[in-house]
Structures are given as C-alpha cells and as structure tokens.
Amino acid sequence: MKLTRSQTAAFGVGAIGKDMVYALSASYVMYFYQDILGLSATFVGLILMIARVFDALNDPFMGILVAKTRTRWGRFRPWLFSGTVLNAFVLYALFAAPDMSGKGLMAYFGVIYILWGVTYTMMDIPYWSMIPAVTDTPKDREELSVVGRTCAGIGSAVIQVGTLLAVNALGRGSERTGFGRIALIVAVLFVAAETLCCAKVREHDVGRMETSTVKQMFQALFRNDQAMITVLAILMINGSLYLTSNLVIYFFKYDFGGAGWMGSYTLFTTVGGGSQILGMMALYPLLHKKLDNTVLFRVALGMAMAGYALVLALCLLGFSSNLPLLCVCAVLVFGANGILTVLTTVFLSSSVDYGQLKSGRREESVIFSMQTFVVKAASGVAVFITGIGLDLIGLVGDTAETGAVAAQSASTILGLRLLMTILPILGLAVAFFFFVRKFTLTDAKVNEIAATLKNSRTGS
C-alpha cells in the first residue's frame, strides 16, 4: 500500500475541485438569491440553516452507507464519482434558477439547496474517509491529509478571489447570467477533478469499518470536558468567520461603494485568504516556538477581535472606503483565523488523549466527526442570523440588472457595520471566556498525558 506521487497529486486535485464547489455555494448563495433574485433574506437564511443542520445530521448515516458498500471498484470511489456528478448538476441548477418569483422561486430554492447538500455529502464523506484505504503508512496518511487540506484551501481561495470579476465578465453586466455561467464552469472542472482522483487513487481492502451514530458522537463529547470546550470554541470561531464571509460582500457593495467595488472586494478577499493560509503555514509554527499553544490561542483570539474593532472604528470615523486600512484589518482577522484553525485541530487531538486517560476509551473517530458536525451547524446558524439581520436593518436588494447600485439608508449602513463587527466580536469573546476558565490542556499537560499513556501501553 505504497503511496505514489501521482496518487498524492490526484488526491490534491480532487480537494481543489470539491472545495471550489463548496466555496461557491457557501459564499454566494445568500447574495444570489437575496440580493439578485429578490427573496427575503430571512427566508434564504432559514433554508440555508435547515439544509446545513440536516446535512450535519446526515453525515453519520452517509458514513454507515459507505462502510457497508462492497463493489468491484471499492467502497469509496463509487460514492465519490456518483455524488460528484449529481452535485455538479445540482450546483448548476442552483445558480441557473428559472425566471420565476414569489412562492415558485421559494419552493425551487428550498428543494434545490437541500438536494445540493445531500449530494455534496455523498462525495465529501467518502473522499476523506478513503485515506486509510489508500495507504497503511502513518507518514503517508499524514501527507495525504496535509495535501488534501492545503489543496482544499487553494480551491476555496480561487473562488473567493475570482468569482465576482468572472461573474461580471461572463455576464457582461448581468450578475444573474454571470453566476449561471461561472457555476457551469465550476461544475465541469469539479467533475474532471474527481474523475482524475477516482482514476488515480487506488483503494485497498481494510476490512470491516467502525461507524458512529449521532448519539455516540454526543455521548463521547459529553464524557470529555476538554473536547466540549474545544467544540464550543470551534462553534464560536467558525460562526464568526461565516458571518464575516456572508456580510462582507454587502459591505463592499453598499458601504464601500463605487463603480469598482467588485475589484476592491476581490483585493480584500485575496489579502484575507492569503493571510489565512500564512497563519496556518507560517505564523503558527513560528509563534509556537516561543508561546504555549494555550497562550497563542488567546493571542490569536485577541488579534481577531482587534481586527473587527478596527473595521468598526474606521467606519465610524469616515474611513470605510479606505482599502489599504481595510486590508490591514483583513490581515488581522483572517491571519488570526488561520492560527485558530490549526490550534482547534491540535486541541481536539489532545482531548482524545485526555479522554482516554480519564475514561479508558479512545474515541478519536467520534470526536473528529463531531468537529465536522459542529462546523456545518455553525455555518447554518451564522447564515440564518445573516438573513434575519439583513431584513431587520432594512437592506434592499439590488435586483436591477443595470444602472447604479441601489442606495441604502444611513441606519441600514450603520446596522450592516454593527452586524459585521459586533456579532463576531461577541462570538469570539464567548470562546475566550470559556477557554480561559475551563481549558487545562497546556503543552506541558499534553506531554505529561502522552507519557502516561505510553507507559501504560509498554507496561512501565
């Protein structure tokens, strides 16, 4: 079960393709259906929340189906390929909505978006689950995981950086047309990427797979107080980040303004995406040489909150259109989030050892399954809050295909600024409060637990 370079590369290409699809949906569905097609933001947010929570609950059941699959092509690749093809069709349908309005459009959106979530789960679960079946070497598995996560970040960054400019160019001024065309291009690239992944990445029989139910996931979490604190931190951090990613496009369109707002938004997201990757790959290892992980976590939370506070200060002082200063805020917020992403994964891993020492049970799979569940739930709740918030502040979607961007009232602009800054600060403050009070797994404590477990295994 030797891992080859071509398999590693193909697995990475698969990650780029699938996260391009996810980023397009996660970042632009609210904007497309509320601002361009004119649906109520609260309704769109409600559908997004229902679909994502359902999707999170659906993960363990998809895992069970995959585990029970037996075919000549393996247990993972049939689901990966079929889920990809179905999801590609649904993605195009999502952004190529027929010319309808009112209840008809509401029904169409509700059905199509839920189908999108179900079909994405069909391919996402087997994609990550097949790593142990590709190679039995721990080093190779780690390499495959790192390549997958890094390439996923690249796929997401491509969408964040280029979508609005591509929409404008392909639609020739019509955002509705442009989104349909960019969705078609992404769908085709997605199918090509996963086809290459299925063709090159070979599975090996790993025997019977253990599966986890939702009940087991929550039971494992409640038995482990350190895992609970980590999961709460993940919920708050990801919820804050999803609020930002959903609201920042409205900020640039209606507050920052100007004919070149799309280009400014693209530059801001480029700086933010680059800072997030830099935070994961450079800042974390550099700072961890001098700081305990628990101390670094507090520093990163403070850094992110400072970034949001600086955005609000710039807006209130009349600098909301100063792109260089806003990019400084992007570096603070997204760079900190890159560090926090690494740290929460490290803390979750440490909580597995902690739980084993405390209860004698090593519940690695259910604890990490809970991470996926919570991230999806955070995404759903954040987008629902976004929808309600946009309606409460009275933001009027700009459904016109031509002409100047619709003007918003001063109270609406102020409400948008507060939504985009105060709510994320509150979420991060909750994470900071509980982490400081309850989290005890310092680097020294983690090393002590690891040594104790090692001694127990060797009988020392």
C-alpha positions as CSV (number, residue, x, y, z in Angstrom):
1,M,0.0,0.0,0.0
2,K,2.7,2.4,-1.0
3,L,1.6,6.0,-1.8
4,T,2.8,7.3,-5.1
5,R,3.3,10.9,-6.2
6,S,0.6,10.6,-8.9
7,Q,-1.9,9.4,-6.3
8,T,-1.0,12.3,-3.9
9,A,-1.3,14.8,-6.8
10,A,-4.7,13.3,-7.9
11,F,-6.0,13.4,-4.3
12,G,-5.0,17.1,-4.1
13,V,-6.7,17.9,-7.4
14,G,-9.9,16.3,-6.0
15,A,-9.7,18.6,-3.0
16,I,-9.3,21.7,-5.2
17,G,-12.4,20.7,-7.2
18,K,-14.7,19.9,-4.4
19,D,-13.8,23.0,-2.3
20,M,-14.3,25.2,-5.3
21,V,-17.9,23.9,-5.4
22,Y,-18.3,24.3,-1.6
23,A,-16.9,27.8,-1.6
24,L,-19.2,29.0,-4.4
25,S,-22.2,27.7,-2.6
26,A,-21.2,28.8,0.9
27,S,-20.1,32.3,-0.1
28,Y,-22.6,33.4,-2.7
29,V,-26.0,31.6,-2.4
30,M,-27.3,34.1,0.1
31,Y,-26.1,37.0,-2.1
32,F,-27.5,35.4,-5.3
33,Y,-31.0,34.6,-4.0
34,Q,-31.5,37.7,-1.7
35,D,-29.7,40.5,-3.5
36,I,-30.0,39.4,-7.1
37,L,-33.2,37.4,-7.3
38,G,-35.0,39.3,-4.5
39,L,-36.1,36.6,-2.0
40,S,-36.4,37.6,1.7
41,A,-33.0,37.3,3.4
42,T,-34.7,35.7,6.4
43,F,-36.3,33.0,4.2
44,V,-33.0,32.3,2.5
45,G,-31.2,32.2,5.8
46,L,-33.8,29.8,7.2
47,I,-33.5,27.4,4.3
48,L,-29.7,27.5,4.5
49,M,-29.8,26.8,8.2
50,I,-32.2,23.9,7.9
51,A,-30.2,22.4,5.0
52,R,-26.9,22.6,6.7
53,V,-28.1,21.3,10.1
54,F,-29.8,18.4,8.2
55,D,-26.5,17.9,6.3
56,A,-24.6,17.7,9.5
57,L,-27.0,15.2,11.0
58,N,-26.8,13.2,7.7
59,D,-23.0,12.8,7.9
60,P,-23.0,9.7,10.2
61,F,-25.7,8.0,8.1
62,M,-23.7,8.6,5.0
63,G,-20.7,7.1,6.8
64,I,-22.7,4.0,7.6
65,L,-23.8,3.6,3.9
66,V,-20.2,3.9,2.7
67,A,-18.9,1.5,5.3
68,K,-21.5,-1.2,4.2
69,T,-20.7,-0.7,0.5
70,R,-19.0,-3.5,-1.4
71,T,-18.2,-3.2,-5.1
72,R,-15.5,-4.2,-7.6
73,W,-14.4,-0.5,-7.6
74,G,-14.1,-0.4,-3.8
75,R,-16.4,1.2,-1.2
76,F,-15.4,4.8,-1.6
77,R,-14.9,5.6,-5.3
78,P,-18.5,4.7,-6.4
79,W,-20.0,7.2,-4.0
80,L,-17.3,9.8,-4.8
81,F,-17.9,9.7,-8.5
82,S,-21.7,9.4,-8.4
83,G,-22.0,12.1,-5.7
84,T,-19.8,14.4,-7.8
85,V,-21.9,14.0,-11.0
86,L,-25.1,14.6,-9.2
87,N,-23.8,17.5,-7.2
88,A,-22.4,19.2,-10.3
89,F,-25.9,19.1,-12.0
90,V,-27.5,20.5,-8.8
91,L,-24.9,23.2,-8.4
92,Y,-25.6,24.5,-11.9
93,A,-29.4,24.3,-11.2
94,L,-28.8,26.3,-8.0
95,F,-27.2,29.3,-9.9
96,A,-29.3,28.9,-13.1
97,A,-32.7,29.4,-11.5
98,P,-35.6,29.7,-14.0
99,D,-37.3,33.0,-14.4
100,M,-39.9,32.9,-11.6
101,S,-40.7,34.8,-8.5
102,G,-42.6,34.6,-5.2
103,K,-43.7,31.2,-3.9
104,G,-42.5,29.4,-7.0
105,L,-38.9,30.6,-6.6
106,M,-39.0,30.0,-2.8
107,A,-40.0,26.3,-3.4
108,Y,-37.4,25.9,-6.1
109,F,-34.6,27.3,-3.9
110,G,-35.7,25.2,-0.9
111,V,-35.7,21.9,-2.9
112,I,-32.5,22.6,-4.9
113,Y,-30.4,23.7,-2.0
114,I,-31.3,20.7,0.2
115,L,-30.5,18.5,-2.8
116,W,-27.2,20.3,-3.1
117,G,-26.3,19.5,0.5
118,V,-27.3,15.8,0.2
119,T,-25.3,15.2,-3.0
120,Y,-22.3,17.1,-1.7
121,T,-22.3,14.8,1.4
122,M,-22.4,11.8,-0.9
123,M,-19.0,12.7,-2.3
124,D,-17.4,14.5,0.6
125,I,-17.6,11.8,3.3
126,P,-16.0,9.1,1.1
127,Y,-13.4,11.5,-0.2
128,W,-11.9,12.0,3.3
129,S,-12.8,8.5,4.6
130,M,-10.8,6.7,1.9
131,I,-7.4,7.9,3.2
132,P,-6.8,4.8,5.4
133,A,-7.7,2.6,2.5
134,V,-5.2,4.2,0.2
135,T,-2.1,3.6,2.4
136,D,-1.4,1.9,5.7
137,T,1.7,4.0,6.4
138,P,1.1,6.7,9.1
139,K,3.5,9.1,7.5
140,D,1.8,8.7,4.1
141,R,-1.6,9.2,5.6
142,E,-0.4,12.4,7.3
143,E,1.0,13.6,4.0
144,L,-2.3,12.8,2.2
145,S,-4.3,14.7,4.8
146,V,-2.0,17.7,4.7
147,V,-2.1,17.8,0.9
148,G,-5.9,17.5,0.9
149,R,-6.4,20.3,3.4
150,T,-3.9,22.6,1.7
151,C,-5.4,22.0,-1.7
152,A,-8.9,22.5,-0.3
153,G,-7.8,25.9,0.9
154,I,-6.5,26.7,-2.6
155,G,-9.8,25.7,-4.2
156,S,-11.7,27.9,-1.8
157,A,-9.3,30.8,-2.3
158,V,-9.7,30.6,-6.1
159,I,-13.5,31.1,-5.7
160,Q,-13.1,33.8,-3.2
161,V,-10.6,35.8,-5.3
162,G,-12.0,35.4,-8.8
163,T,-15.8,34.8,-8.7
164,L,-17.2,38.4,-8.8
165,L,-14.8,39.5,-11.5
166,A,-15.6,36.4,-13.6
167,V,-19.3,36.9,-13.0
168,N,-19.0,40.5,-14.3
169,A,-17.0,39.4,-17.3
170,L,-19.1,36.4,-18.2
171,G,-22.4,38.0,-17.6
172,R,-21.5,41.2,-19.4
173,G,-23.0,43.3,-16.7
174,S,-25.7,40.8,-15.7
175,E,-24.8,39.2,-12.3
176,R,-27.6,36.7,-12.7
177,T,-26.3,35.4,-16.1
178,G,-22.7,35.6,-14.9
179,F,-23.4,33.4,-11.8
180,G,-25.1,30.8,-14.0
181,R,-22.1,30.6,-16.3
182,I,-19.5,30.5,-13.6
183,A,-21.5,27.7,-11.9
184,L,-21.4,25.7,-15.1
185,I,-17.6,26.2,-15.5
186,V,-17.0,25.2,-11.8
187,A,-19.3,22.1,-12.2
188,V,-17.4,20.9,-15.2
189,L,-14.0,21.4,-13.5
190,F,-15.4,19.6,-10.4
191,V,-16.4,16.5,-12.4
192,A,-13.0,16.5,-14.2
193,A,-11.1,16.8,-10.9
194,E,-12.9,14.0,-9.1
195,T,-12.8,11.7,-12.2
196,L,-9.0,12.1,-12.1
197,C,-9.0,11.4,-8.4
198,C,-11.1,8.2,-8.8
199,A,-8.9,7.0,-11.7
200,K,-5.6,7.5,-10.0
201,V,-6.2,6.9,-6.3
202,R,-6.5,3.1,-5.7
203,E,-8.3,1.6,-2.7
204,H,-7.2,-1.4,-0.7
205,D,-9.4,-3.7,1.4
206,V,-9.1,-2.5,5.0
207,G,-11.7,-5.0,6.3
208,R,-14.7,-4.0,8.5
209,M,-15.1,-0.3,9.2
210,E,-16.3,1.1,12.5
211,T,-19.1,3.6,12.2
212,S,-20.6,6.2,14.6
213,T,-24.1,7.4,15.2
214,V,-25.1,10.9,16.2
215,K,-26.0,9.6,19.6
216,Q,-22.4,8.1,20.0
217,M,-20.9,11.4,18.9
218,F,-22.7,13.4,21.6
219,Q,-22.1,10.8,24.3
220,A,-18.4,10.9,23.5
221,L,-18.4,14.7,23.6
222,F,-20.3,15.0,27.0
223,R,-17.8,12.5,28.6
224,N,-14.9,14.7,27.7
225,D,-15.0,18.2,29.2
226,Q,-11.9,19.4,27.2
227,A,-13.4,18.2,23.9
228,M,-16.6,20.1,24.8
229,I,-14.7,23.4,25.4
230,T,-12.8,22.9,22.1
231,V,-16.0,22.2,20.2
232,L,-17.6,25.3,21.7
233,A,-14.6,27.3,20.5
234,I,-14.9,25.8,17.0
235,L,-18.6,26.7,17.0
236,M,-17.9,30.4,18.0
237,I,-14.9,30.9,15.8
238,N,-16.5,29.3,12.7
239,G,-19.8,31.1,13.3
240,S,-18.0,34.4,13.5
241,L,-16.0,33.7,10.3
242,Y,-19.1,32.6,8.4
243,L,-20.9,35.8,9.5
244,T,-18.0,37.8,8.1
245,S,-17.8,35.9,4.8
246,N,-21.6,36.3,4.2
247,L,-21.7,40.0,5.1
248,V,-18.5,41.4,3.7
249,I,-19.9,41.4,0.1
250,Y,-22.8,43.6,1.2
251,F,-20.4,45.9,2.9
252,F,-18.3,46.4,-0.2
253,K,-21.3,46.8,-2.5
254,Y,-23.4,49.2,-0.4
255,D,-21.0,50.8,2.1
256,F,-17.6,50.9,0.4
257,G,-19.4,51.5,-2.9
258,G,-18.1,53.0,-6.1
259,A,-18.0,51.7,-9.6
260,G,-15.0,49.5,-8.8
261,W,-16.4,47.8,-5.7
262,M,-16.0,44.3,-7.2
263,G,-12.3,44.8,-7.7
264,S,-11.9,46.2,-4.2
265,Y,-13.8,43.3,-2.7
266,T,-11.6,40.9,-4.7
267,L,-8.4,42.5,-3.4
268,F,-9.8,42.4,0.2
269,T,-10.6,38.7,-0.1
270,T,-7.3,38.0,-1.7
271,V,-5.4,39.6,1.2
272,G,-7.7,37.8,3.7
273,G,-7.3,34.4,2.0
274,G,-3.5,34.8,1.7
275,S,-3.3,35.8,5.4
276,Q,-5.3,32.8,6.5
277,I,-3.0,30.4,4.6
278,L,0.0,32.3,6.0
279,G,-1.4,32.0,9.5
280,M,-1.7,28.2,9.1
281,M,1.6,27.5,7.4
282,A,4.0,30.2,8.7
283,L,2.7,32.2,11.7
284,Y,1.5,29.3,13.8
285,P,4.8,27.3,13.6
286,L,6.8,30.5,14.1
287,L,4.9,31.7,17.2
288,H,4.6,28.2,18.7
289,K,8.3,28.1,19.1
290,K,8.0,30.8,21.8
291,L,4.4,30.5,23.1
292,D,2.5,27.7,24.7
293,N,-0.5,26.7,22.5
294,T,-3.0,27.9,25.1
295,V,-1.3,31.3,25.3
296,L,-1.1,31.5,21.5
297,F,-4.8,30.7,21.3
298,R,-5.7,33.7,23.5
299,V,-3.3,35.9,21.4
300,A,-5.0,34.9,18.2
301,L,-8.5,35.5,19.6
302,G,-7.4,38.9,20.7
303,M,-5.9,39.6,17.3
304,A,-9.1,38.7,15.5
305,M,-11.2,40.8,17.9
306,A,-8.8,43.8,17.4
307,G,-9.2,43.4,13.6
308,Y,-13.0,43.6,13.9
309,A,-12.9,46.5,16.3
310,L,-10.5,48.4,13.8
311,V,-13.0,47.8,11.0
312,L,-15.8,49.4,13.1
313,A,-13.6,52.3,14.1
314,L,-12.6,53.0,10.5
315,C,-16.3,53.0,9.5
316,L,-17.4,55.3,12.3
317,L,-14.5,57.7,11.7
318,G,-15.3,58.0,8.0
319,F,-12.7,55.7,6.6
320,S,-15.0,52.9,5.3
321,S,-13.7,53.4,1.8
322,N,-10.0,53.3,2.7
323,L,-9.0,50.0,1.1
324,P,-5.4,49.8,2.4
325,L,-6.6,50.2,6.0
326,L,-9.3,47.7,5.5
327,C,-6.7,45.2,4.1
328,V,-4.8,45.7,7.4
329,C,-7.9,44.5,9.2
330,A,-8.2,41.6,6.8
331,V,-4.6,40.5,7.8
332,L,-5.5,40.7,11.5
333,V,-8.9,38.8,11.2
334,F,-8.0,36.1,8.7
335,G,-4.4,35.6,9.8
336,A,-5.7,35.0,13.3
337,N,-8.3,32.6,11.9
338,G,-5.6,30.6,10.2
339,I,-3.8,30.2,13.5
340,L,-7.1,29.3,15.3
341,T,-7.9,26.7,12.7
342,V,-4.6,24.9,13.4
343,L,-5.0,25.3,17.2
344,T,-8.5,23.9,17.4
345,T,-7.4,20.8,15.5
346,V,-4.4,20.4,17.8
347,F,-6.6,20.8,20.9
348,L,-9.2,18.3,19.6
349,S,-6.4,15.8,19.1
350,S,-5.1,16.4,22.6
351,S,-8.6,16.0,24.0
352,V,-8.7,12.4,22.6
353,D,-5.6,11.5,24.7
354,Y,-7.2,13.3,27.7
355,G,-10.4,11.3,27.3
356,Q,-8.5,8.0,27.0
357,L,-6.6,8.8,30.2
358,K,-9.8,9.8,32.0
359,S,-12.2,7.0,30.9
360,G,-10.0,4.4,29.3
361,R,-11.8,4.9,25.9
362,R,-10.0,6.3,22.9
363,E,-12.8,7.9,20.9
364,E,-10.8,9.5,18.0
365,S,-13.3,8.9,15.3
366,V,-16.4,10.2,17.1
367,I,-14.6,13.3,18.4
368,F,-13.4,14.3,15.0
369,S,-16.8,13.5,13.4
370,M,-18.2,15.9,15.9
371,Q,-15.9,18.6,14.5
372,T,-17.5,18.3,11.1
373,F,-20.9,18.3,12.6
374,V,-20.3,21.5,14.6
375,V,-18.6,23.3,11.7
376,K,-21.7,22.7,9.5
377,A,-24.1,23.6,12.2
378,A,-22.1,26.8,12.8
379,S,-22.3,27.6,9.2
380,G,-26.1,27.1,9.2
381,V,-26.7,29.2,12.3
382,A,-24.5,32.0,11.0
383,V,-26.2,32.3,7.7
384,F,-29.6,32.3,9.4
385,I,-28.5,35.2,11.6
386,T,-27.2,36.9,8.5
387,G,-30.6,36.6,6.8
388,I,-32.6,37.9,9.8
389,G,-30.0,40.7,10.3
390,L,-30.3,41.9,6.7
391,D,-34.1,42.1,6.9
392,L,-34.0,43.8,10.3
393,I,-31.7,46.5,9.1
394,G,-33.9,47.0,6.1
395,L,-31.3,46.3,3.4
396,V,-32.9,46.5,-0.1
397,G,-31.5,44.0,-2.6
398,D,-30.2,45.4,-5.8
399,T,-32.2,43.3,-8.3
400,A,-31.8,45.7,-11.2
401,E,-29.5,44.4,-14.0
402,T,-28.2,47.8,-15.0
403,G,-27.7,51.2,-13.5
404,A,-26.2,52.4,-10.3
405,V,-26.1,50.3,-7.2
406,A,-29.2,50.8,-5.0
407,A,-28.6,53.3,-2.3
408,Q,-29.3,52.3,1.4
409,S,-30.4,54.5,4.3
410,A,-27.9,55.7,6.9
411,S,-29.5,53.4,9.5
412,T,-29.1,50.4,7.2
413,I,-25.4,51.1,6.6
414,L,-24.9,51.5,10.4
415,G,-26.7,48.3,11.0
416,L,-24.6,46.5,8.4
417,R,-21.4,47.7,10.1
418,L,-22.6,46.6,13.5
419,L,-23.7,43.2,12.2
420,M,-20.3,42.6,10.5
421,T,-18.2,43.6,13.6
422,I,-20.1,43.4,16.9
423,L,-21.6,39.9,16.4
424,P,-18.2,38.3,15.5
425,I,-16.6,40.0,18.5
426,L,-19.2,38.7,20.8
427,G,-18.8,35.2,19.4
428,L,-15.0,35.3,19.9
429,A,-15.4,36.8,23.4
430,V,-17.6,33.8,24.4
431,A,-14.9,31.4,23.1
432,F,-12.2,33.4,25.0
433,F,-14.2,33.4,28.3
434,F,-14.9,29.7,28.4
435,F,-11.4,28.8,27.2
436,V,-9.7,30.8,29.9
437,R,-12.0,29.4,32.6
438,K,-12.2,25.7,31.6
439,F,-9.4,24.6,29.2
440,T,-6.5,23.0,31.0
441,L,-4.5,21.2,28.3
442,T,-1.3,23.2,28.2
443,D,1.6,21.9,26.3
444,A,3.2,20.5,29.5
445,K,-0.1,18.8,30.4
446,V,-0.4,17.3,27.0
447,N,3.1,15.9,27.1
448,E,2.5,14.5,30.6
449,I,-0.7,12.7,29.4
450,A,1.1,11.3,26.3
451,A,4.0,10.0,28.5
452,T,1.5,8.4,30.9
453,L,-0.4,6.6,28.1
454,K,2.9,5.5,26.5
455,N,4.0,4.0,29.8
456,S,0.7,2.2,30.3
457,R,1.0,0.6,26.8
458,T,4.5,-0.6,27.5
459,G,3.7,-1.8,31.0
460,S,6.3,0.6,32.6
